[in-house]
Amino acid sequence: MAANAQLQEQIRQLPHQPGIYKFFDDEGIIYVGKAIDIRKRVSSYFTKQDHNKKTQQLVRNIRRIEFTIVDSESDAFLLENNLIKQHQPKYNILLKDGKTYPYLCITNERFPRLLPTRNKLNDGSRYYGPYANLTAMNIVLELIRALYPLRTCTYNLTPENVAAGKFKVCLEYHLGNCKGPCEGHQEEETYNQYILQIRNILSGNLTVPKAYFRERMMAAAQDQQYELAHSLKQKLDRLDDFQAKSTVVNATLSNIDVFSIASNEKSAFITYLKVMSGSIILTQSIEVQKKLDETDVEILTPMIMQMRTEFESQSREILVNTEGLELPLPGVTVVVPQIGDKRKLLELSIKNVLYLRKEKESMNDRSKDVNEVRIMEGIKRDLRLTELPKHIECFDNSNFQGDNPVAAMVCFRNAKPSKRDYRHYHIKTVVGPNDFDSMYEVVTRRYRRLVDEGASLPQLIIVDGGKGQLSMAVKAIKDLNLWGQMAIIGIAKRLEEIYVPNDPLPLYIDKKSESLRLFQRMRDEVHRFGITFHRSRRDAATLKTELTDVKGLGPVTADKLLSKFKSVKKIRELTEAQLIGEVGKAKARILLDYFSQQETTASPSVE
């Protein structure tokens, strides 16, 4: 697709350097891209001939181009990612902002609290997450609160305030959920040990807290403090149970990100697994709508960058299921494992993403089925039919001043076009422009053939026209002894009236109803189908009159010339040498003599 003069001038000014480019329409940024060579990449949008329809639409909307030069391809990648998140261009794939994901926060204060929050502040507190799954976060929070007696109050527990006796213990203290640091009943050192264990749990490391409870349990048992030992044993069991419910892959695998992608024509599905200390501590699956028919690598690359940022991953190793993926992350290795535990981990991720794609596609199919049944039920209700109209056929006639009369029929099955069942008809028994008799002929021919072949009949017939066309279609059905086996209606164009047999008054269906929209769609489709056929016949007749009647010139030569030059007028304008080059000396002479004779006949005589 060629660029206009203004865009061509902008492209000529683009540098042969790495950077990012921005496409603008009349309202703002519509696409951001990166390139090793900005001018070559941008030029390709306007010079390549094999762009898909979405890219062609993008190019048509470009009004202005801007660029930014950077030092390397890696810098271009990072800048592109930031600009996409900032501007959210129409034609770039997007990931929703992770600011809505919750965190677990250990507050920056004396006797810290553990709080769930969605606002990450720069206040010195320690944040863990974000958690893609709220249920998973609540399970962790419940586990920690069961293991450690933490305060939940908002008191400012400075040593001076506690010593002054400003606070009193609350119900949580009497329930055993808090040790009462507000009144100095708990040592700060012991409380900080709890916080240290909690930090390990939130980081995915259960080894340290398990060792802590095991050592204290053994010590309590040796001191014959069996009640305390039993309590510690219960907490250790909770940790073991929590770890058992986590997906354990291999204790030697630590701090690894796993990404898998599976796509179809419209969407890409991505699964992210985060592995810490041999366990999967985070899973997230997303669907990305394709904007320009991007490849898996083109989709997965920015998604990895964005998801790692959203979930604050510092993993130095990333496992993927797509070859050729490169990330501008120094010190980070991207691997497609083929064997071993890492391969098993990747296969687990692939299994999840394939299941996600299958479920989504099945959901879409079910949704389509539900929509189709709803439309058919609406038609049945609006027309008071006795059965669901799973098979509908619509007829229309087409002629131009009586020339080349034809008719067309389109077929919809389950409220969708069934193009293999579409039919064209040459009108054989009617002379001149007579829509009524033409309708009788094609309806008769259509259903006589279905009966002869033993094929199933439609539940509903639609005739494009008013009472006259409808009455002739009804007569044809009655003459075939099929009356009562199919419902039939006529649809008039002016006010979208629906006519039914034996009722002089039209039926008006709500203009916004799905029933009327389907009838209109079928009418438009049969009109298009018939007009296309009529034009082809008219063009064929024109060709026959102009060229194939020339003595010594056959239809093959006529087709060849018309296919190349599109009209007889342009063929007339060819020189003798050009004609000889196309059809040879003998046929060129025949055509030149014919054209010369036509001009002589058409010219008036001068006396």
QUIKA-V521487 format. One record per run of one state. SS is the DSSP state (hx for helix, st for strand, lp for the rest). FROM is the first residue (numbers start at 1). TO is the last residue. If there is no record, write none. Layout:
SS | FROM | TO
SS | FROM | TO
//
This chain:
lp | 1 | 4
hx | 5 | 12
lp | 13 | 18
st | 19 | 24
lp | 25 | 28
st | 29 | 35
lp | 36 | 37
hx | 38 | 47
lp | 48 | 52
hx | 53 | 61
lp | 62 | 63
st | 64 | 69
lp | 70 | 72
hx | 73 | 87
lp | 88 | 97
hx | 98 | 100
lp | 101 | 101
st | 102 | 106
lp | 107 | 113
st | 114 | 117
lp | 118 | 125
st | 126 | 131
lp | 132 | 133
hx | 134 | 147
lp | 148 | 158
hx | 159 | 163
lp | 164 | 170
hx | 171 | 174
lp | 175 | 180
hx | 181 | 183
lp | 184 | 187
hx | 188 | 202
lp | 203 | 206
hx | 207 | 222
lp | 223 | 225
hx | 226 | 245
lp | 246 | 246
st | 247 | 248
lp | 249 | 255
st | 256 | 263
lp | 264 | 266
st | 267 | 276
lp | 277 | 278
st | 279 | 289
lp | 290 | 295
hx | 296 | 310
lp | 311 | 316
st | 317 | 320
lp | 321 | 332
st | 333 | 335
lp | 336 | 339
hx | 340 | 383
lp | 384 | 390
st | 391 | 400
lp | 401 | 402
st | 403 | 413
lp | 414 | 415
st | 416 | 417
lp | 418 | 418
hx | 419 | 421
lp | 422 | 422
st | 423 | 426
lp | 427 | 434
hx | 435 | 453
lp | 454 | 459
st | 460 | 464
lp | 465 | 466
hx | 467 | 479
lp | 480 | 486
st | 487 | 491
lp | 492 | 497
st | 498 | 500
lp | 501 | 506
st | 507 | 507
lp | 508 | 513
hx | 514 | 548
lp | 549 | 554
hx | 555 | 565
lp | 566 | 567
hx | 568 | 572
lp | 573 | 575
hx | 576 | 583
lp | 584 | 584
hx | 585 | 602
lp | 603 | 607
//
